[in-house]
Amino acid sequence: MSLGRVSKLRLVATVSVGCGIGTVVGILKVLLNGPLLLMPIPPCLIARALTCGQDDFIVGLAWDAAGTTTGSITVPLILALG
């Protein structure tokens, strides 16, 4: 998919770490009864800031890979943890 610019292992590892961090943050939000609006807004602002000025290939790959966090396997697995 990335034509060799990004290795498969690096892409899978990066997406896996991102899913893990998101899961931990979500669990902490539930345990600590944190406000819901603080969960999506700061990461989205950070992601948008990191997008500015980057290579279009990397931006497209990153946002496409981020879509896997709502995939048909990830969501039921995370919901089962709840």
Secondary structure as UniProt FT lines:
FT   TURN            3..4
FT   HELIX           8..32
FT   HELIX           36..38
FT   TURN            39..40
FT   HELIX           41..51
FT   TURN            52..53
FT   HELIX           56..66
FT   HELIX           67..70
FT   TURN            72..73
FT   HELIX           74..81
//
